[in-house]
């Protein structure tokens, strides 16, 4: 099965202003207009406050929260470190109006925003550009931002519930190294291990680099199955006086159980009376594949309060999935009827370009 989605060129003009009362020379009260452009000073350290300024890629502007009429909720980097969510719906657990949808046997992100949303509905972004890969949240994610309501039309044809924007970590000019090793155990025989490294710092002059590595290898919490996930995410950032450029690349290789969940008893339409850790499908029920994501963002100050932004993204994901489904249960005889339903060679791609002025 092959799914190809086309590219989209976004041209926009964004005006953002903050007003403060001042006194003119004649003693009357006037208004001082302060306009903030997108091109900001070179990042030396990450914005790790519990209330950071929304990333410019979410609203196409770097205006502060008090000057933004839209509803934007942020899960900042510090909260992500405190709570250590694994998937996108875990990271959004504290955001109102957000619920989990059908995650296709726990293999991809599906988030309902104010009741709207579905599998691969185009509402999950990376740095303000859409994704086709199943999982958007990983160790290279700096923060997650939710733009609620019909302002989602900033991203084109979209459900009015809103959009989710995952913001990637940027290279920093101050050296930083983080290493983590995590082990877990469940029901005695189910174990897991995760190793993560995050290294960033200057390369030469205004050029900075960053490398995020993450590998997870664990037994599935049910009676069989394994989950393996590997992420390699290098990035480069050049921070000149008036021009900034950031290049990201993410490679993910995954192998995860394709678990449709507990079978229902046809007599009572309630979960079958078997242990909840018992899977009635097959060991070949798994999804495995890889994804590639390349993004480039350029920002240039035009003079005064105006700045120009140009960004491009290419995303692809290939996977195979075994889906031996339970279609009927005979509780009297204690037998199952199953049907083989597999996905082989699925490929999704997306190319996206955006350009706008901010002033």
C-alpha positions as CSV (number, residue, x, y, z in Angstrom):
1,X,0.0,0.0,0.0
2,X,1.4,3.4,-1.0
3,X,0.1,6.7,0.2
4,X,1.6,9.9,-1.2
5,X,0.7,13.4,0.1
6,X,1.6,16.5,-1.8
7,X,3.5,19.6,-0.8
8,X,2.0,22.9,0.3
9,X,3.4,26.4,-0.1
10,X,2.2,28.8,2.7
11,X,2.6,32.5,2.2
12,X,1.6,34.7,5.1
13,X,1.9,38.1,6.7
14,X,1.9,38.2,10.5
15,X,1.7,41.4,12.6
16,X,2.3,41.2,16.3
17,X,2.6,44.2,18.6
18,X,2.8,44.8,22.4
19,X,1.4,48.0,23.7
20,X,2.5,49.9,26.8
21,X,1.3,53.2,28.2
22,X,3.9,56.1,28.1
23,X,4.0,59.9,28.5
24,X,4.6,62.1,25.5
25,X,6.7,65.3,25.7
26,X,3.5,67.3,26.3
27,X,2.6,65.2,29.3
28,X,-0.3,63.3,27.6
29,X,-0.6,59.6,27.6
30,X,0.4,57.8,24.4
31,X,1.0,54.3,23.3
32,X,4.4,52.8,22.7
33,X,4.3,50.1,20.0
34,X,6.9,47.3,20.4
35,X,7.0,44.9,17.5
36,X,8.9,41.6,17.9
37,X,10.3,39.8,14.8
38,X,10.9,36.1,14.5
39,X,14.7,36.2,14.2
40,X,15.8,36.1,17.8
41,X,19.3,36.2,19.4
42,X,21.4,33.2,19.1
43,X,20.3,30.5,21.6
44,X,23.1,29.9,24.2
45,X,20.9,27.8,26.5
46,X,17.5,26.2,26.2
47,X,14.4,28.0,27.5
48,X,13.8,25.7,30.5
49,X,11.2,27.8,32.4
50,X,7.9,26.3,33.4
51,X,6.3,29.1,31.4
52,X,8.4,29.7,28.3
53,X,7.5,31.9,25.4
54,X,5.6,30.0,22.7
55,X,7.8,28.9,19.8
56,X,7.5,31.0,16.7
57,X,6.7,28.0,14.6
58,X,3.4,27.5,16.3
59,X,1.7,30.9,15.7
60,X,4.0,32.1,12.8
61,X,5.1,34.8,15.2
62,X,7.3,35.3,18.3
63,X,4.7,37.5,20.1
64,X,4.4,36.9,23.8
65,X,1.5,35.1,25.4
66,X,-0.2,38.3,26.6
67,X,-0.2,39.7,23.0
68,X,-1.6,36.5,21.5
69,X,-5.4,36.2,21.2
70,X,-5.3,32.5,20.4
71,X,-5.3,29.8,23.0
72,X,-1.9,28.2,23.2
73,X,-1.0,25.6,25.8
74,X,2.7,24.6,26.3
75,X,4.2,21.5,27.8
76,X,7.7,22.9,28.4
77,X,11.0,21.1,28.5
78,X,11.2,21.2,32.3
79,X,7.8,19.5,32.6
80,X,8.9,16.9,30.1
81,X,12.0,16.2,32.2
82,X,9.9,16.0,35.4
83,X,7.2,13.7,34.1
84,X,9.2,11.7,31.5
85,X,6.4,11.0,29.1
86,X,6.9,8.3,26.5
87,X,4.4,9.1,23.8
88,X,2.6,12.3,22.7
89,X,-0.7,11.5,24.5
90,X,1.3,11.1,27.8
91,X,2.9,14.5,27.3
92,X,-0.5,16.1,26.7
93,X,-2.1,14.6,29.8
94,X,-2.2,17.9,31.5
95,X,-3.8,19.9,28.7
96,X,-7.5,20.4,28.8
97,X,-9.7,19.4,25.9
98,X,-7.2,16.8,24.7
99,X,-8.0,13.0,24.7
100,X,-6.5,10.0,23.1
101,X,-8.2,8.5,20.0
102,X,-7.7,5.2,18.1
103,X,-4.0,4.7,18.1
104,X,-4.1,1.9,15.6
105,X,-3.1,-0.9,18.1
106,X,-0.8,1.5,20.0
107,X,1.5,2.1,17.0
108,X,0.9,5.8,16.3
109,X,-0.2,9.2,17.8
110,X,-4.0,9.9,17.5
111,X,-5.1,12.9,19.5
112,X,-8.6,14.4,19.7
113,X,-8.6,18.2,20.1
114,X,-11.9,19.5,21.4
115,X,-13.6,16.4,20.0
116,X,-12.0,16.6,16.5
117,X,-9.3,14.3,15.1
118,X,-8.4,10.9,13.8
119,X,-5.5,8.7,12.6
120,X,-3.0,10.7,10.5
121,X,-5.3,13.7,10.2
122,X,-2.5,16.1,9.5
123,X,-2.9,18.0,12.8
124,X,0.4,16.9,14.4
125,X,3.4,19.1,13.4
126,X,7.1,19.2,13.9
127,X,8.5,22.8,14.1
128,X,5.3,24.0,12.5
129,X,5.4,21.6,9.5
130,X,3.2,18.5,9.1
131,X,4.3,14.9,9.7
132,X,3.2,11.6,8.2
133,X,5.3,9.4,10.6
134,X,3.3,7.6,13.2
135,X,5.1,9.0,16.3
136,X,6.0,12.7,16.7
137,X,7.3,12.7,20.3
138,X,10.8,11.4,21.0
139,X,14.0,12.2,22.9
140,X,14.8,15.1,20.4
141,X,11.6,17.0,21.4
142,X,12.2,20.2,23.4
143,X,8.5,21.1,24.1
144,X,5.0,20.4,22.9
145,X,2.5,23.2,22.1
146,X,-1.2,23.0,21.5
147,X,-3.0,25.6,19.4
148,X,-6.7,25.2,20.1
149,X,-9.7,26.2,18.1
150,X,-10.2,27.4,14.5
151,X,-6.9,29.2,14.5
152,X,-5.7,25.8,13.2
153,X,-6.5,27.3,9.8
154,X,-3.0,28.9,10.0
155,X,-1.9,25.5,8.8
156,X,-4.3,25.2,5.8
157,X,-7.4,22.9,5.6
158,X,-7.7,21.6,9.1
159,X,-10.3,20.5,11.6
160,X,-11.4,23.4,13.9
161,X,-10.3,21.6,17.1
162,X,-6.7,22.7,16.8
163,X,-3.2,21.5,16.1
164,X,-0.3,19.9,18.0
165,X,3.2,21.3,17.4
166,X,6.2,19.3,18.7
167,X,9.3,21.6,18.9
168,X,12.6,20.0,18.2
169,X,15.7,20.7,20.3
170,X,18.0,23.3,18.7
171,X,21.8,23.3,18.7
172,X,23.1,25.6,21.5
173,X,26.3,27.7,21.7
174,X,26.9,26.7,25.3
175,X,28.3,23.1,25.7
176,X,25.9,20.7,27.3
177,X,25.9,16.9,27.8
178,X,23.1,14.8,29.2
179,X,23.3,11.0,29.5
180,X,20.6,8.7,31.0
181,X,20.2,5.0,31.5
182,X,16.9,3.6,32.7
183,X,15.8,0.1,33.6
184,X,12.4,-1.2,34.3
185,X,10.7,-4.4,35.3
186,X,7.0,-5.5,35.1
187,X,5.4,-8.8,36.4
188,X,8.8,-10.2,37.2
189,X,9.7,-11.6,33.8
190,X,9.1,-8.4,31.7
191,X,12.1,-6.1,31.7
192,X,13.2,-3.0,29.7
193,X,16.2,-0.8,29.1
194,X,16.6,2.7,27.7
195,X,19.8,4.6,26.9
196,X,19.8,8.2,25.9
197,X,22.6,10.8,25.2
198,X,22.2,14.5,24.3
199,X,25.3,16.5,23.3
200,X,25.4,20.1,22.0
201,X,27.8,22.9,21.8
202,X,29.8,25.2,19.5
203,X,31.6,23.8,16.5
204,X,33.3,26.9,15.0
205,X,32.3,30.6,15.4
206,X,28.6,30.9,15.2
207,X,28.1,27.3,14.1
208,X,26.7,24.9,16.7
209,X,25.8,21.3,16.6
210,X,23.7,18.8,18.5
211,X,23.3,15.0,18.5
212,X,20.6,13.1,20.3
213,X,20.7,9.3,20.5
214,X,18.1,7.2,22.1
215,X,17.5,3.4,22.2
216,X,14.7,1.5,23.9
217,X,14.5,-2.3,24.2
218,X,11.9,-3.8,26.4
219,X,9.5,-6.7,26.7
220,X,5.9,-5.9,26.1
221,X,3.7,-5.7,29.2
222,X,1.5,-8.5,28.0
223,X,2.5,-12.2,27.8
224,X,4.5,-11.9,24.6
225,X,6.0,-9.3,22.3
226,X,9.0,-6.9,22.3
227,X,9.4,-3.2,21.7
228,X,12.5,-1.8,20.1
229,X,13.0,1.8,19.1
230,X,16.1,3.6,18.0
231,X,16.5,7.4,17.3
232,X,19.4,9.2,15.7
233,X,18.9,12.9,15.5
234,X,21.8,15.2,14.5
235,X,21.3,19.0,13.9
236,X,23.3,22.0,12.9
237,X,22.6,25.7,13.7
238,X,24.3,28.8,12.3
239,X,23.5,32.0,14.2
240,X,24.7,35.1,12.4
241,X,23.9,38.7,13.2
242,X,20.8,39.0,11.0
243,X,20.4,35.5,9.7
244,X,19.9,32.2,11.4
245,X,19.6,28.7,9.9
246,X,18.8,25.4,11.6
247,X,19.0,22.0,9.9
248,X,17.5,18.9,11.6
249,X,17.6,15.3,10.6
250,X,15.8,12.4,12.5
251,X,16.1,8.7,11.7
252,X,13.9,6.3,13.6
253,X,13.8,2.6,13.4
254,X,11.0,0.8,15.3
255,X,9.6,-2.6,16.0
256,X,6.5,-2.7,18.2
257,X,3.7,-5.1,19.1
258,X,0.5,-4.6,17.0
259,X,-2.0,-5.3,19.8
260,X,-5.7,-4.9,19.2
261,X,-6.5,-5.3,22.8
262,X,-8.8,-7.6,24.8
263,X,-11.4,-9.7,23.0
264,X,-15.0,-9.2,24.0
265,X,-17.3,-12.0,25.2
266,X,-20.1,-12.2,22.5
267,X,-22.7,-13.1,25.2
268,X,-22.1,-10.2,27.5
269,X,-20.2,-7.7,25.3
270,X,-17.7,-7.4,28.1
271,X,-14.0,-8.3,28.1
272,X,-13.4,-12.0,27.9
273,X,-12.7,-13.7,31.2
274,X,-9.0,-14.2,30.6
275,X,-6.1,-12.5,32.4
276,X,-5.6,-9.0,31.0
277,X,-1.9,-9.8,30.2
278,X,-3.1,-12.7,27.9
279,X,-2.9,-12.0,24.2
280,X,-5.1,-14.1,21.9
281,X,-3.5,-13.0,18.6
282,X,-0.1,-14.1,17.2
283,X,3.6,-13.3,17.8
284,X,3.7,-12.0,14.2
285,X,1.3,-9.2,15.2
286,X,3.9,-6.5,15.1
287,X,4.7,-3.3,13.2
288,X,8.2,-2.6,12.1
289,X,9.8,-0.1,9.8
290,X,11.7,3.2,9.8
291,X,11.2,6.9,9.2
292,X,13.3,9.9,7.9
293,X,12.7,13.5,8.7
294,X,14.7,16.4,7.2
295,X,13.8,20.0,8.1
296,X,15.5,23.4,7.4
297,X,14.5,26.7,8.8
298,X,15.9,30.1,7.7
299,X,15.2,33.4,9.5
300,X,16.5,36.8,8.3
301,X,16.0,40.3,9.7
302,X,15.0,42.7,7.0
303,X,15.5,45.9,9.0
304,X,13.4,47.7,11.5
305,X,10.9,45.3,13.0
306,X,10.5,43.1,10.0
307,X,11.8,39.5,9.5
308,X,11.4,36.9,6.8
309,X,11.0,33.2,7.4
310,X,11.5,30.3,5.0
311,X,11.3,26.6,6.0
312,X,11.1,23.3,4.2
313,X,10.5,19.7,5.4
314,X,10.6,16.2,3.9
315,X,9.2,13.3,5.9
316,X,8.8,9.6,5.0
317,X,7.8,6.4,6.8
318,X,7.8,2.8,5.7
319,X,6.4,0.0,7.7
320,X,5.1,-3.6,7.6
321,X,2.4,-4.8,10.0
322,X,1.1,-8.2,10.8
323,X,-2.6,-8.2,11.9
324,X,-3.9,-11.7,12.6
325,X,-7.2,-10.6,14.0
326,X,-9.7,-12.5,16.3
327,X,-13.0,-12.3,14.5
328,X,-15.2,-14.7,16.6
329,X,-15.1,-16.4,20.0
330,X,-17.0,-19.6,20.9
331,X,-17.0,-19.6,24.7
332,X,-18.8,-23.0,24.8
333,X,-16.1,-24.8,22.9
334,X,-13.3,-22.5,24.0
335,X,-12.2,-21.8,20.4
336,X,-11.3,-18.7,18.4
337,X,-11.7,-17.8,14.8
338,X,-8.9,-15.6,13.4
339,X,-8.3,-13.8,10.1
340,X,-5.0,-12.9,8.5
341,X,-4.9,-9.1,7.7
342,X,-1.5,-7.7,7.0
343,X,0.0,-4.4,5.7
344,X,3.1,-4.9,3.6
345,X,5.3,-2.2,2.2
346,X,3.3,0.8,3.3
347,X,5.0,4.1,2.4
348,X,3.9,7.6,3.3
349,X,5.8,10.7,2.2
350,X,5.3,14.5,2.6
351,X,7.1,17.5,1.2
352,X,6.3,20.9,2.6
353,X,7.5,24.5,2.1
354,X,6.4,27.6,4.0
355,X,7.4,31.3,3.7
356,X,6.1,34.4,5.4
357,X,6.9,37.8,6.8
358,X,6.7,38.8,10.4
359,X,6.4,42.3,11.6
